[in-house]
Amino acid sequence: MRAVIQRVTHASCTVDNQITGIIEDGFLILLGVEDEDAKEDMEWLANKIVNLRIFSDENGLMNKSIQDIGGNILLISQFTLFAQTKKGNRPSFIRAAKPEKAKPMYQEMAHLLSRLLDKQVQLGIFGADMKIDLRNDGPVTIIMNTKDKDNF
């Protein structure tokens, strides 16, 4: 499982000119699911996300978590995080999980993050052509990969 976590002051997702999710102050998370991913990967990643201390404290240091600031999450499914570009110029997405596995894991991640934050996580629409608007704060962007936990 891969996640691109962006600290934002605003983020929204629009599908067919309808807003499906909108937040202020929190994380825009792009989430990719791989065939090998299991529930343990999801739990590890969700706990890392809600405990990441990348929000400023009163001294301007990144010491606060999204829980500490009462922040929000907009979670977007993104199979292209598993693009392989080694050969040629057209990416291959063979490592990305098929929708029948990825969609339930995306939905379960949303439930898990909502439970950990004790608030509803905002969502895109799985598999849709989404338009994402964001105001990256900092900018602060963190990439996490559950297959490389030793580096996170």
Secondary structure, DSSP 8 states (H G I E B T S, - for coil): -EEEEEEEEEEEEEETTEEEEEEEEEEEEEEE-BTT--HHHHHHHHHHHHH---EE-TTS-EEE-HHHHT-EEEEEE-GGGG-B-SSSSS-B-TTB--HHHHHHHHHHHHHHHHHHHTS--EE--TTS--EEEEEEEEEEEEEEEGGGGGG-
